[in-house]
Amino acid sequence: MKQEICGFNNCIPDRTIKYRFDSIFDIGRNILPEPIKDFARKRLNGVDPKYPLDNPQRISVGGYEANYWIKSSSDWYRLVDQKSEVEYASEMMRTLGKINKAVFFDIGAAQGKYSLAAVSAGAGEVVAFDPDPLSYTMFDANLSLNPEMSKKVRLLPIGLGDQENTFSLFTDKRGINAPSMKYTNKGFLDVVQIKVYKLDDLIDSGLIPLPDVVKIDVEGAEMMVLRGMHMLLSSSNKPPHIFIEIHSKYLKQFGSNVFELVRLLNNFGYRDMVTWQQGVNFLSHFVINE
């Protein structure tokens, strides 16, 4: 699938979102029901539809390999069939490789795809956050497959937001749909209660270090996470790099939009160095505007 590489002034001319679908696959990814998409993935990739796969797979993410379990079609899509995020992952790993012993925050870590690759890319410490019980279990299982890498990874089963509280997380114990704090998908079959904290409070308490690179993928709750980082982003110790998947469709359900998010980061002194348009989403690398 072709990706659009652009800055927001080009991706979103005249401050109106222009969704670009470069192929029939892009259209299908955004409008088809999950069971049909699941079937299509299996057929197009020529994969045995019987999951879980018996053996772990050695997978490259941004040019760095680790071992992962493939328990569902969603695992296959996110870990093996990475067409939609190859360049984004490579940009992230190149950035980590340029910083000596970088501290990497993986917010919305899922199966640990970026966390494990980050260790291989040279990160000195990884702090991963994911409140979804299934994602946490999968990540923990993948850590066990990579014992040397796991020494540098701290996995925290909590969510991040703009207030400390208990929230409902809509999830899918089949592992097909990415969980969210809003009912964004009809495939959600379960609800779990999760603890959510402000990143500023965790840093201020000394529980976690200051990050060099932050990656955020939280299914529409991006503004909640960023507001909970207000003190960090206002400080002289702000992370020089923020990688963020901007879910323009889901942001609306959280009372926000793409323009508000970009404006917030601009106000904190960041600019988007490169952005890939992925259907209705954006994969962006923000850097300090020097």
C-alpha positions as protocol buffer text, in pm:
chain_id: "A"
residue {
  index: 1
  type: MET
  ca { x: 0 y: 0 z: 0 }
}
residue {
  index: 2
  type: LYS
  ca { x: 140 y: 336 z: -101 }
}
residue {
  index: 3
  type: GLN
  ca { x: 189 y: 594 z: 170 }
}
residue {
  index: 4
  type: GLU
  ca { x: 173 y: 971 z: 138 }
}
residue {
  index: 5
  type: ILE
  ca { x: 481 y: 1144 z: 280 }
}
residue {
  index: 6
  type: CYS
  ca { x: 411 y: 1504 z: 368 }
}
residue {
  index: 7
  type: GLY
  ca { x: 398 y: 1776 z: 626 }
}
residue {
  index: 8
  type: PHE
  ca { x: 60 y: 1877 z: 765 }
}
residue {
  index: 9
  type: ASN
  ca { x: 46 y: 2187 z: 544 }
}
residue {
  index: 10
  type: ASN
  ca { x: 51 y: 1955 z: 244 }
}
residue {
  index: 11
  type: CYS
  ca { x: -147 y: 1665 z: 390 }
}
residue {
  index: 12
  type: ILE
  ca { x: -421 y: 1897 z: 513 }
}
residue {
  index: 13
  type: PRO
  ca { x: -439 y: 2193 z: 272 }
}
residue {
  index: 14
  type: ASP
  ca { x: -663 y: 2487 z: 366 }
}
residue {
  index: 15
  type: ARG
  ca { x: -707 y: 2334 z: 712 }
}
residue {
  index: 16
  type: THR
  ca { x: -946 y: 2073 z: 576 }
}
residue {
  index: 17
  type: ILE
  ca { x: -863 y: 1706 z: 609 }
}
residue {
  index: 18
  type: LYS
  ca { x: -820 y: 1549 z: 267 }
}
residue {
  index: 19
  type: TYR
  ca { x: -836 y: 1172 z: 299 }
}
residue {
  index: 20
  type: ARG
  ca { x: -636 y: 1003 z: 28 }
}
residue {
  index: 21
  type: PHE
  ca { x: -694 y: 638 z: -52 }
}
residue {
  index: 22
  type: ASP
  ca { x: -422 y: 515 z: -284 }
}
residue {
  index: 23
  type: SER
  ca { x: -574 y: 175 z: -354 }
}
residue {
  index: 24
  type: ILE
  ca { x: -881 y: -40 z: -307 }
}
residue {
  index: 25
  type: PHE
  ca { x: -702 y: -191 z: -5 }
}
residue {
  index: 26
  type: ASP
  ca { x: -686 y: 148 z: 165 }
}
residue {
  index: 27
  type: ILE
  ca { x: -1058 y: 195 z: 116 }
}
residue {
  index: 28
  type: GLY
  ca { x: -1138 y: -151 z: 245 }
}
residue {
  index: 29
  type: ARG
  ca { x: -923 y: -107 z: 553 }
}
residue {
  index: 30
  type: ASN
  ca { x: -1135 y: 186 z: 663 }
}
residue {
  index: 31
  type: ILE
  ca { x: -1490 y: 83 z: 571 }
}
residue {
  index: 32
  type: LEU
  ca { x: -1517 y: -297 z: 573 }
}
residue {
  index: 33
  type: PRO
  ca { x: -1635 y: -491 z: 881 }
}
residue {
  index: 34
  type: GLU
  ca { x: -1359 y: -666 z: 1076 }
}
residue {
  index: 35
  type: PRO
  ca { x: -1461 y: -1025 z: 981 }
}
residue {
  index: 36
  type: ILE
  ca { x: -1435 y: -940 z: 611 }
}
residue {
  index: 37
  type: LYS
  ca { x: -1101 y: -765 z: 662 }
}
residue {
  index: 38
  type: ASP
  ca { x: -977 y: -1064 z: 860 }
}
residue {
  index: 39
  type: PHE
  ca { x: -1075 y: -1302 z: 580 }
}
residue {
  index: 40
  type: ALA
  ca { x: -911 y: -1079 z: 318 }
}
residue {
  index: 41
  type: ARG
  ca { x: -584 y: -1063 z: 512 }
}
residue {
  index: 42
  type: LYS
  ca { x: -563 y: -1439 z: 529 }
}
residue {
  index: 43
  type: ARG
  ca { x: -634 y: -1483 z: 160 }
}
residue {
  index: 44
  type: LEU
  ca { x: -403 y: -1205 z: 40 }
}
residue {
  index: 45
  type: ASN
  ca { x: -113 y: -1313 z: 257 }
}
residue {
  index: 46
  type: GLY
  ca { x: -151 y: -1681 z: 189 }
}
residue {
  index: 47
  type: VAL
  ca { x: -144 y: -1758 z: 560 }
}
residue {
  index: 48
  type: ASP
  ca { x: -294 y: -2063 z: 723 }
}
residue {
  index: 49
  type: PRO
  ca { x: -599 y: -1914 z: 895 }
}
residue {
  index: 50
  type: LYS
  ca { x: -558 y: -2140 z: 1196 }
}
residue {
  index: 51
  type: TYR
  ca { x: -419 y: -1942 z: 1487 }
}
residue {
  index: 52
  type: PRO
  ca { x: -221 y: -1942 z: 1704 }
}
residue {
  index: 53
  type: LEU
  ca { x: 82 y: -2034 z: 1496 }
}
residue {
  index: 54
  type: ASP
  ca { x: 272 y: -2319 z: 1660 }
}
residue {
  index: 55
  type: ASN
  ca { x: 612 y: -2153 z: 1671 }
}
residue {
  index: 56
  type: PRO
  ca { x: 739 y: -1800 z: 1739 }
}
residue {
  index: 57
  type: GLN
  ca { x: 835 y: -1591 z: 1438 }
}
residue {
  index: 58
  type: ARG
  ca { x: 1156 y: -1394 z: 1387 }
}
residue {
  index: 59
  type: ILE
  ca { x: 1035 y: -1054 z: 1267 }
}
residue {
  index: 60
  type: SER
  ca { x: 1215 y: -737 z: 1160 }
}
residue {
  index: 61
  type: VAL
  ca { x: 1072 y: -404 z: 1274 }
}
residue {
  index: 62
  type: GLY
  ca { x: 1246 y: -100 z: 1127 }
}
residue {
  index: 63
  type: GLY
  ca { x: 1544 y: -320 z: 1040 }
}
residue {
  index: 64
  type: TYR
  ca { x: 1581 y: -479 z: 1387 }
}
residue {
  index: 65
  type: GLU
  ca { x: 1477 y: -834 z: 1465 }
}
residue {
  index: 66
  type: ALA
  ca { x: 1313 y: -1001 z: 1763 }
}
residue {
  index: 67
  type: ASN
  ca { x: 1101 y: -1308 z: 1832 }
}
residue {
  index: 68
  type: TYR
  ca { x: 722 y: -1279 z: 1858 }
}
residue {
  index: 69
  type: TRP
  ca { x: 425 y: -1507 z: 1907 }
}
residue {
  index: 70
  type: ILE
  ca { x: 149 y: -1489 z: 1645 }
}
residue {
  index: 71
  type: LYS
  ca { x: -170 y: -1574 z: 1831 }
}
residue {
  index: 72
  type: SER
  ca { x: -432 y: -1418 z: 1603 }
}
residue {
  index: 73
  type: SER
  ca { x: -487 y: -1264 z: 1260 }
}
residue {
  index: 74
  type: SER
  ca { x: -443 y: -925 z: 1427 }
}
residue {
  index: 75
  type: ASP
  ca { x: -95 y: -1025 z: 1547 }
}
residue {
  index: 76
  type: TRP
  ca { x: -12 y: -1124 z: 1190 }
}
residue {
  index: 77
  type: TYR
  ca { x: -138 y: -795 z: 1053 }
}
residue {
  index: 78
  type: ARG
  ca { x: 42 y: -579 z: 1311 }
}
residue {
  index: 79
  type: LEU
  ca { x: 370 y: -772 z: 1336 }
}
residue {
  index: 80
  type: VAL
  ca { x: 430 y: -952 z: 1009 }
}
residue {
  index: 81
  type: ASP
  ca { x: 227 y: -766 z: 745 }
}
residue {
  index: 82
  type: GLN
  ca { x: 370 y: -423 z: 832 }
}
residue {
  index: 83
  type: LYS
  ca { x: 325 y: -255 z: 495 }
}
residue {
  index: 84
  type: SER
  ca { x: 152 y: 46 z: 642 }
}
residue {
  index: 85
  type: GLU
  ca { x: 422 y: 123 z: 901 }
}
residue {
  index: 86
  type: VAL
  ca { x: 755 y: 17 z: 751 }
}
residue {
  index: 87
  type: GLU
  ca { x: 890 y: 368 z: 689 }
}
residue {
  index: 88
  type: TYR
  ca { x: 752 y: 499 z: 1017 }
}
residue {
  index: 89
  type: ALA
  ca { x: 921 y: 216 z: 1208 }
}
residue {
  index: 90
  type: SER
  ca { x: 1248 y: 272 z: 1023 }
}
residue {
  index: 91
  type: GLU
  ca { x: 1240 y: 644 z: 1104 }
}
residue {
  index: 92
  type: MET
  ca { x: 1182 y: 563 z: 1470 }
}
residue {
  index: 93
  type: MET
  ca { x: 1465 y: 313 z: 1491 }
}
residue {
  index: 94
  type: ARG
  ca { x: 1709 y: 542 z: 1307 }
}
residue {
  index: 95
  type: THR
  ca { x: 1626 y: 816 z: 1557 }
}
residue {
  index: 96
  type: LEU
  ca { x: 1684 y: 587 z: 1855 }
}
residue {
  index: 97
  type: GLY
  ca { x: 2014 y: 469 z: 1706 }
}
residue {
  index: 98
  type: LYS
  ca { x: 2146 y: 826 z: 1698 }
}
residue {
  index: 99
  type: ILE
  ca { x: 2094 y: 885 z: 2072 }
}
residue {
  index: 100
  type: ASN
  ca { x: 2338 y: 723 z: 2313 }
}
residue {
  index: 101
  type: LYS
  ca { x: 2146 y: 484 z: 2542 }
}
residue {
  index: 102
  type: ALA
  ca { x: 1815 y: 655 z: 2469 }
}
residue {
  index: 103
  type: VAL
  ca { x: 1524 y: 624 z: 2710 }
}
residue {
  index: 104
  type: PHE
  ca { x: 1223 y: 518 z: 2501 }
}
residue {
  index: 105
  type: PHE
  ca { x: 861 y: 545 z: 2615 }
}
residue {
  index: 106
  type: ASP
  ca { x: 624 y: 312 z: 2429 }
}
residue {
  index: 107
  type: ILE
  ca { x: 272 y: 440 z: 2511 }
}
residue {
  index: 108
  type: GLY
  ca { x: 16 y: 195 z: 2381 }
}
residue {
  index: 109
  type: ALA
  ca { x: 273 y: -83 z: 2349 }
}
residue {
  index: 110
  type: ALA
  ca { x: 40 y: -367 z: 2237 }
}
residue {
  index: 111
  type: GLN
  ca { x: 250 y: -679 z: 2162 }
}
residue {
  index: 112
  type: GLY
  ca { x: 579 y: -497 z: 2218 }
}
residue {
  index: 113
  type: LYS
  ca { x: 668 y: -456 z: 1853 }
}
residue {
  index: 114
  type: TYR
  ca { x: 838 y: -119 z: 1892 }
}
residue {
  index: 115
  type: SER
  ca { x: 976 y: -181 z: 2241 }
}
residue {
  index: 116
  type: LEU
  ca { x: 1178 y: -487 z: 2144 }
}
residue {
  index: 117
  type: ALA
  ca { x: 1300 y: -329 z: 1822 }
}
residue {
  index: 118
  type: ALA
  ca { x: 1405 y: -21 z: 2021 }
}
residue {
  index: 119
  type: VAL
  ca { x: 1635 y: -232 z: 2239 }
}
residue {
  index: 120
  type: SER
  ca { x: 1800 y: -378 z: 1930 }
}
residue {
  index: 121
  type: ALA
  ca { x: 1834 y: -28 z: 1785 }
}
residue {
  index: 122
  type: GLY
  ca { x: 2037 y: 78 z: 2090 }
}
residue {
  index: 123
  type: ALA
  ca { x: 1789 y: 211 z: 2346 }
}
residue {
  index: 124
  type: GLY
  ca { x: 1934 y: 200 z: 2696 }
}
residue {
  index: 125
  type: GLU
  ca { x: 1596 y: 168 z: 2866 }
}
residue {
  index: 126
  type: VAL
  ca { x: 1240 y: 110 z: 2748 }
}
residue {
  index: 127
  type: VAL
  ca { x: 932 y: 194 z: 2956 }
}
residue {
  index: 128
  type: ALA
  ca { x: 621 y: 42 z: 2797 }
}
residue {
  index: 129
  type: PHE
  ca { x: 262 y: 123 z: 2893 }
}
residue {
  index: 130
  type: ASP
  ca { x: -47 y: -80 z: 2806 }
}
residue {
  index: 131
  type: PRO
  ca { x: -353 y: -127 z: 3028 }
}
residue {
  index: 132
  type: ASP
  ca { x: -522 y: -393 z: 2814 }
}
residue {
  index: 133
  type: PRO
  ca { x: -489 y: -733 z: 2989 }
}
residue {
  index: 134
  type: LEU
  ca { x: -458 y: -924 z: 2661 }
}
residue {
  index: 135
  type: SER
  ca { x: -193 y: -688 z: 2521 }
}
residue {
  index: 136
  type: TYR
  ca { x: -1 y: -707 z: 2849 }
}
residue {
  index: 137
  type: THR
  ca { x: -9 y: -1088 z: 2840 }
}
residue {
  index: 138
  type: MET
  ca { x: 107 y: -1094 z: 2478 }
}
residue {
  index: 139
  type: PHE
  ca { x: 386 y: -845 z: 2543 }
}
residue {
  index: 140
  type: ASP
  ca { x: 502 y: -1043 z: 2847 }
}
residue {
  index: 141
  type: ALA
  ca { x: 508 y: -1362 z: 2641 }
}
residue {
  index: 142
  type: ASN
  ca { x: 717 y: -1189 z: 2374 }
}
residue {
  index: 143
  type: LEU
  ca { x: 958 y: -1063 z: 2639 }
}
residue {
  index: 144
  type: SER
  ca { x: 1008 y: -1425 z: 2747 }
}
residue {
  index: 145
  type: LEU
  ca { x: 1110 y: -1508 z: 2390 }
}
residue {
  index: 146
  type: ASN
  ca { x: 1380 y: -1239 z: 2401 }
}
residue {
  index: 147
  type: PRO
  ca { x: 1542 y: -1273 z: 2746 }
}
residue {
  index: 148
  type: GLU
  ca { x: 1845 y: -1052 z: 2674 }
}
residue {
  index: 149
  type: MET
  ca { x: 1628 y: -770 z: 2538 }
}
residue {
  index: 150
  type: SER
  ca { x: 1381 y: -802 z: 2823 }
}
residue {
  index: 151
  type: LYS
  ca { x: 1646 y: -684 z: 3072 }
}
residue {
  index: 152
  type: LYS
  ca { x: 1609 y: -332 z: 2931 }
}
residue {
  index: 153
  type: VAL
  ca { x: 1228 y: -328 z: 2916 }
}
residue {
  index: 154
  type: ARG
  ca { x: 990 y: -227 z: 3194 }
}
residue {
  index: 155
  type: LEU
  ca { x: 627 y: -311 z: 3116 }
}
residue {
  index: 156
  type: LEU
  ca { x: 361 y: -122 z: 3312 }
}
residue {
  index: 157
  type: PRO
  ca { x: -5 y: -240 z: 3298 }
}
residue {
  index: 158
  type: ILE
  ca { x: -151 y: 110 z: 3321 }
}
residue {
  index: 159
  type: GLY
  ca { x: -301 y: 373 z: 3092 }
}
residue {
  index: 160
  type: LEU
  ca { x: -189 y: 733 z: 3054 }
}
residue {
  index: 161
  type: GLY
  ca { x: -420 y: 1035 z: 3041 }
}
residue {
  index: 162
  type: ASP
  ca { x: -485 y: 1382 z: 3179 }
}
residue {
  index: 163
  type: GLN
  ca { x: -607 y: 1273 z: 3523 }
}
residue {
  index: 164
  type: GLU
  ca { x: -551 y: 992 z: 3769 }
}
residue {
  index: 165
  type: ASN
  ca { x: -865 y: 783 z: 3772 }
}
residue {
  index: 166
  type: THR
  ca { x: -1026 y: 452 z: 3690 }
}
residue {
  index: 167
  type: PHE
  ca { x: -1166 y: 425 z: 3338 }
}
residue {
  index: 168
  type: SER
  ca { x: -1352 y: 169 z: 3131 }
}
residue {
  index: 169
  type: LEU
  ca { x: -1150 y: 15 z: 2849 }
}
residue {
  index: 170
  type: PHE
  ca { x: -1346 y: -139 z: 2562 }
}
residue {
  index: 171
  type: THR
  ca { x: -1161 y: -442 z: 2441 }
}
residue {
  index: 172
  type: ASP
  ca { x: -1185 y: -767 z: 2252 }
}
residue {
  index: 173
  type: LYS
  ca { x: -1051 y: -1079 z: 2420 }
}
residue {
  index: 174
  type: ARG
  ca { x: -1009 y: -1236 z: 2076 }
}
residue {
  index: 175
  type: GLY
  ca { x: -724 y: -990 z: 2018 }
}
residue {
  index: 176
  type: ILE
  ca { x: -859 y: -864 z: 1686 }
}
residue {
  index: 177
  type: ASN
  ca { x: -959 y: -504 z: 1761 }
}
residue {
  index: 178
  type: ALA
  ca { x: -726 y: -253 z: 1926 }
}
residue {
  index: 179
  type: PRO
  ca { x: -876 y: -150 z: 2265 }
}
residue {
  index: 180
  type: SER
  ca { x: -998 y: 203 z: 2334 }
}
residue {
  index: 181
  type: MET
  ca { x: -1148 y: 410 z: 2616 }
}
residue {
  index: 182
  type: LYS
  ca { x: -1435 y: 492 z: 2379 }
}
residue {
  index: 183
  type: TYR
  ca { x: -1668 y: 254 z: 2198 }
}
residue {
  index: 184
  type: THR
  ca { x: -1499 y: 308 z: 1861 }
}
residue {
  index: 185
  type: ASN
  ca { x: -1554 y: -38 z: 1716 }
}
residue {
  index: 186
  type: LYS
  ca { x: -1854 y: -269 z: 1698 }
}
residue {
  index: 187
  type: GLY
  ca { x: -1613 y: -559 z: 1742 }
}
residue {
  index: 188
  type: PHE
  ca { x: -1562 y: -473 z: 2109 }
}
residue {
  index: 189
  type: LEU
  ca { x: -1712 y: -753 z: 2317 }
}
residue {
  index: 190
  type: ASP
  ca { x: -1571 y: -678 z: 2660 }
}
residue {
  index: 191
  type: VAL
  ca { x: -1516 y: -394 z: 2906 }
}
residue {
  index: 192
  type: VAL
  ca { x: -1243 y: -390 z: 3173 }
}
residue {
  index: 193
  type: GLN
  ca { x: -1163 y: -131 z: 3439 }
}
residue {
  index: 194
  type: ILE
  ca { x: -815 y: 19 z: 3413 }
}
residue {
  index: 195
  type: LYS
  ca { x: -602 y: 260 z: 3614 }
}
residue {
  index: 196
  type: VAL
  ca { x: -495 y: 573 z: 3431 }
}
residue {
  index: 197
  type: TYR
  ca { x: -222 y: 813 z: 3546 }
}
residue {
  index: 198
  type: LYS
  ca { x: -68 y: 1140 z: 3428 }
}
residue {
  index: 199
  type: LEU
  ca { x: 278 y: 1090 z: 3285 }
}
residue {
  index: 200
  type: ASP
  ca { x: 390 y: 1409 z: 3462 }
}
residue {
  index: 201
  type: ASP
  ca { x: 300 y: 1256 z: 3800 }
}
residue {
  index: 202
  type: LEU
  ca { x: 490 y: 935 z: 3729 }
}
residue {
  index: 203
  type: ILE
  ca { x: 801 y: 1129 z: 3631 }
}
residue {
  index: 204
  type: ASP
  ca { x: 769 y: 1369 z: 3925 }
}
residue {
  index: 205
  type: SER
  ca { x: 746 y: 1077 z: 4168 }
}
residue {
  index: 206
  type: GLY
  ca { x: 1069 y: 930 z: 4033 }
}
residue {
  index: 207
  type: LEU
  ca { x: 901 y: 607 z: 3923 }
}
residue {
  index: 208
  type: ILE
  ca { x: 1017 y: 652 z: 3565 }
}
residue {
  index: 209
  type: PRO
  ca { x: 1306 y: 847 z: 3406 }
}
residue {
  index: 210
  type: LEU
  ca { x: 1288 y: 1136 z: 3163 }
}
residue {
  index: 211
  type: PRO
  ca { x: 1237 y: 1012 z: 2805 }
}
residue {
  index: 212
  type: ASP
  ca { x: 1441 y: 1092 z: 2495 }
}
residue {
  index: 213
  type: VAL
  ca { x: 1194 y: 945 z: 2247 }
}
residue {
  index: 214
  type: VAL
  ca { x: 820 y: 899 z: 2304 }
}
residue {
  index: 215
  type: LYS
  ca { x: 591 y: 689 z: 2086 }
}
residue {
  index: 216
  type: ILE
  ca { x: 212 y: 725 z: 2128 }
}
residue {
  index: 217
  type: ASP
  ca { x: -54 y: 495 z: 1978 }
}
residue {
  index: 218
  type: VAL
  ca { x: -371 y: 513 z: 2186 }
}
residue {
  index: 219
  type: GLU
  ca { x: -666 y: 486 z: 1948 }
}
residue {
  index: 220
  type: GLY
  ca { x: -796 y: 841 z: 1973 }
}
residue {
  index: 221
  type: ALA
  ca { x: -687 y: 928 z: 2329 }
}
residue {
  index: 222
  type: GLU
  ca { x: -380 y: 1115 z: 2202 }
}
residue {
  index: 223
  type: MET
  ca { x: -486 y: 1450 z: 2346 }
}
residue {
  index: 224
  type: MET
  ca { x: -549 y: 1297 z: 2689 }
}
residue {
  index: 225
  type: VAL
  ca { x: -195 y: 1159 z: 2695 }
}
residue {
  index: 226
  type: LEU
  ca { x: -40 y: 1485 z: 2574 }
}
residue {
  index: 227
  type: ARG
  ca { x: -231 y: 1693 z: 2830 }
}
residue {
  index: 228
  type: GLY
  ca { x: -101 y: 1461 z: 3100 }
}
residue {
  index: 229
  type: MET
  ca { x: 253 y: 1546 z: 2980 }
}
residue {
  index: 230
  type: HIS
  ca { x: 203 y: 1924 z: 3009 }
}
residue {
  index: 231
  type: MET
  ca { x: 480 y: 1982 z: 3264 }
}
residue {
  index: 232
  type: LEU
  ca { x: 726 y: 1761 z: 3075 }
}
residue {
  index: 233
  type: LEU
  ca { x: 652 y: 1928 z: 2741 }
}
residue {
  index: 234
  type: SER
  ca { x: 686 y: 2272 z: 2902 }
}
residue {
  index: 235
  type: SER
  ca { x: 1024 y: 2195 z: 3056 }
}
residue {
  index: 236
  type: SER
  ca { x: 1380 y: 2223 z: 2931 }
}
residue {
  index: 237
  type: ASN
  ca { x: 1395 y: 1843 z: 2960 }
}
residue {
  index: 238
  type: LYS
  ca { x: 1122 y: 1780 z: 2703 }
}
residue {
  index: 239
  type: PRO
  ca { x: 1184 y: 1478 z: 2478 }
}
residue {
  index: 240
  type: PRO
  ca { x: 1343 y: 1587 z: 2149 }
}
residue {
  index: 241
  type: HIS
  ca { x: 1137 y: 1332 z: 1954 }
}
residue {
  index: 242
  type: ILE
  ca { x: 770 y: 1236 z: 1965 }
}
residue {
  index: 243
  type: PHE
  ca { x: 632 y: 970 z: 1732 }
}
residue {
  index: 244
  type: ILE
  ca { x: 253 y: 964 z: 1728 }
}
residue {
  index: 245
  type: GLU
  ca { x: -18 y: 782 z: 1539 }
}
residue {
  index: 246
  type: ILE
  ca { x: -296 y: 1038 z: 1503 }
}
residue {
  index: 247
  type: HIS
  ca { x: -635 y: 867 z: 1475 }
}
residue {
  index: 248
  type: SER
  ca { x: -834 y: 1148 z: 1314 }
}
residue {
  index: 249
  type: LYS
  ca { x: -1159 y: 948 z: 1311 }
}
residue {
  index: 250
  type: TYR
  ca { x: -1138 y: 843 z: 1676 }
}
residue {
  index: 251
  type: LEU
  ca { x: -1014 y: 1180 z: 1804 }
}
residue {
  index: 252
  type: LYS
  ca { x: -1363 y: 1319 z: 1746 }
}
residue {
  index: 253
  type: GLN
  ca { x: -1509 y: 1077 z: 2000 }
}
residue {
  index: 254
  type: PHE
  ca { x: -1266 y: 1217 z: 2257 }
}
residue {
  index: 255
  type: GLY
  ca { x: -1379 y: 1573 z: 2178 }
}
residue {
  index: 256
  type: SER
  ca { x: -1071 y: 1669 z: 1978 }
}
residue {
  index: 257
  type: ASN
  ca { x: -934 y: 1679 z: 1624 }
}
residue {
  index: 258
  type: VAL
  ca { x: -611 y: 1670 z: 1425 }
}
residue {
  index: 259
  type: PHE
  ca { x: -571 y: 2047 z: 1413 }
}
residue {
  index: 260
  type: GLU
  ca { x: -602 y: 2086 z: 1790 }
}
residue {
  index: 261
  type: LEU
  ca { x: -341 y: 1815 z: 1844 }
}
residue {
  index: 262
  type: VAL
  ca { x: -92 y: 1965 z: 1600 }
}
residue {
  index: 263
  type: ARG
  ca { x: -151 y: 2314 z: 1743 }
}
residue {
  index: 264
  type: LEU
  ca { x: -85 y: 2184 z: 2097 }
}
residue {
  index: 265
  type: LEU
  ca { x: 248 y: 2032 z: 1992 }
}
residue {
  index: 266
  type: ASN
  ca { x: 339 y: 2346 z: 1798 }
}
residue {
  index: 267
  type: ASN
  ca { x: 269 y: 2553 z: 2110 }
}
residue {
  index: 268
  type: PHE
  ca { x: 508 y: 2333 z: 2305 }
}
residue {
  index: 269
  type: GLY
  ca { x: 779 y: 2401 z: 2045 }
}
residue {
  index: 270
  type: TYR
  ca { x: 746 y: 2098 z: 1820 }
}
residue {
  index: 271
  type: ARG
  ca { x: 711 y: 2070 z: 1444 }
}
residue {
  index: 272
  type: ASP
  ca { x: 630 y: 1766 z: 1235 }
}
residue {
  index: 273
  type: MET
  ca { x: 947 y: 1667 z: 1055 }
}
residue {
  index: 274
  type: VAL
  ca { x: 779 y: 1397 z: 850 }
}
residue {
  index: 275
  type: THR
  ca { x: 426 y: 1259 z: 831 }
}
residue {
  index: 276
  type: TRP
  ca { x: 292 y: 955 z: 652 }
}
residue {
  index: 277
  type: GLN
  ca { x: -77 y: 953 z: 568 }
}
residue {
  index: 278
  type: GLN
  ca { x: -231 y: 610 z: 627 }
}
residue {
  index: 279
  type: GLY
  ca { x: -591 y: 619 z: 516 }
}
residue {
  index: 280
  type: VAL
  ca { x: -764 y: 845 z: 770 }
}
residue {
  index: 281
  type: ASN
  ca { x: -472 y: 831 z: 1015 }
}
residue {
  index: 282
  type: PHE
  ca { x: -138 y: 1007 z: 1027 }
}
residue {
  index: 283
  type: LEU
  ca { x: 195 y: 865 z: 1141 }
}
residue {
  index: 284
  type: SER
  ca { x: 409 y: 1160 z: 1247 }
}
residue {
  index: 285
  type: HIS
  ca { x: 755 y: 1231 z: 1378 }
}
residue {
  index: 286
  type: PHE
  ca { x: 757 y: 1557 z: 1575 }
}
residue {
  index: 287
  type: VAL
  ca { x: 1087 y: 1722 z: 1671 }
}
residue {
  index: 288
  type: ILE
  ca { x: 1179 y: 2029 z: 1876 }
}
residue {
  index: 289
  type: ASN
  ca { x: 1164 y: 2335 z: 1654 }
}
residue {
  index: 290
  type: GLU
  ca { x: 1511 y: 2486 z: 1686 }
}
